[in-house]
Amino acid sequence: MADDPKPSLFGQIGSDIGSVFGYIFSFGGLHVPHAVEHLSTLSKFVAWVADWGFSRPLVLFPMYFVMLSVVLTMVPNFFTLAISWIILAFPIWAPVLGAVMFVRIWQWYTWSVFIATRNTVVLEVRIPREVPKSPRAMEAAFMAIWTSGGETTFIDRGYFGKMRAFFSFEIASIGGEVHFYIWCWRSMKDVLEAHIYAQYPEVEIVEVEDYASRFTFDPNEYDLFANDIVLDYEKAGVLPIRTYLDYELDKDPKEEFKVDPLAQVIEILSTLKGSEQAWIQIIVTSCKGSAERKFLQMCNEKVAEIRRTASLNPGKEDAPDDDERKYGFPRPTWVQNEQILAIQRHMGKRLFFTGIRLCYFAKLNEYRPEIRSNIRYCFLPFANQNTNWLKPTRWHGPFDYPWQDFQGIRFRMTTRRFLDAYRRRSWFYPPWRTPHYIMSAESLASIWHPPGATVKSPGLQRIPSTKSEPPPNLPM
């Protein structure tokens, strides 16, 4: 039998809206799951329109207006009835709404006060000409700074606004000179330095002025493009990125045989010149509690799904699940083996809530769009088609069509907001709470670590020599 012809997208949407109207005005004539299904199609339509650069509220408002007009036609005294019900139900909804608003506002206030009282410091990590260790050493440092202190009880968290420490690991290119920075609370400075010196005794960590605070954005003089960098959870789920272990840097081969993916990032940043600057910010804080348990559960479910898929018998994929011939002994492909290995390896590492943002800017006459594109996708060497990758999104990324931004008003407003969020290193708490994701210490060490001598980019600032103790037999 031939398949029934499917209606066009707009015809299906019209049918969906009509069905939802039928449910609303028939007081249950349409089953709830059916209504939810139609609303899901409607949301897909709104998302499809949004992909063309049209605002979702702009699309939904005419639909709401049509619905309201129909309601007013069928129920002339609709507003009177609605206001009456609101007043009658006031003793029920007002206390609940008030309590929820108070808790949210109080939490925001206490967080803001706690953050405002933290003294912060920017540390530059000056790298010597020779760094003999692999990124495994930086992974050990990340594992050591994982901390759950500062918010022991719900009173500390809810009343005093205390929070676990968060850090920002940064790479900045200023006119082609590449620097490695770490931002942290001053109270965490000694602890952070101890863990890094323990693994990299040859580096120098120096307190410096905040480079981001020195820059003043003037839209008449500069052009700036900014993005957040996120894991592709929609397609890849909990699968991790390609790390230094995939490049076999853990084996510590001879320097001339090392392939460090961070070299591409540094080389791109070294190509800047004149007024061009590029900033990369990796903000992390420890992942623990229910969030950690949920993530590990998702990892286990993904592994079980891959194993289940690998157990399908050829020719029996469409059989019912209760058919004993549908599944057999697991025969995973090389890709499935790689995915399971990557997931389970990262499950054994410390996990961090992570947020990455970057920007590129220059004076109007020196701004180069081709460099901007390279910087947006500078983390491509860490991509793996079989697992996951880091892709740009948010901030200036959605401005694709001319009707999205009249006279560049939204673009300039977004730029100022981005710079404020960058300077504050704000991600997990007010004023710029942003959706974040989870990465392991292994992944973080891959995208931020002191590069070895194999990275010979001319813009990478290295100190002349490594530090050493004086010989004990010097004359007094």
Secondary structure, DSSP 8 states (H G I E B T S, - for coil): --------HHHHHHHHHHHHHHHHHHTSSS-HHHHHHHHHHHHHHHHHHHHTT--HHHHHHHHHHHHHHHHHHH-TTHHHHHHHHHHHTHHHHHHHHHHHHHHHHHHHHHHHHHHHT--EEEEEEEB-S---S-THHHHHHHHHH---TT--SHHHHHTS-----EEEEEEEEETTEEEEEEEEEGGGHHHHHHHHHHH-TTSEEEEE--HHHH----TTTEEEEEEEEEE-HHHHTT-----TTTTTGGG---GGG---THHHHHHHHHT--TT-EEEEEEEEEE--HHHHHHHHHHHHHHHHHHHHHHTB-TT-TTS-TT-TTSB-S----HHHHHHHHHHHHHHTS-EEEEEEEEEEEEETTT--HHHHHHHHTTTGGG--TTS--EEEESTTTT--SGGGSGGGHHHHHHHHHHHHHHHHT-SSSTT-----EEEEHHHHHHHSS---TT---TTB-B-SS------TT---
